[in-house]
């Protein structure tokens, strides 16, 4: 009886882990679901062209400049005096 209970617990815990693997197509791989999006790697194994790299760098630079400009627009907070009304 004890062995049956242990086997049942292991089976119940193994089902969710098996469900996370996804369907297998005969190979030893996992599922065919791409977590990061896209087509799963494309033809060049994720290598980017020089144009794509230049565009990404320009976008990063633009984002960084926009962030710095937004920080400059924020006015510093005045220190509050919690006892100000008591004086």
Secondary structure, DSSP 8 states (H G I E B T S, - for coil): -HHHHHHHHHHHHHHHHHHHH----SSS---S--SS-TTSSTTTTT---HHHHHHHHHHHHHHHHHHHHHHHHS-------TTGGG-
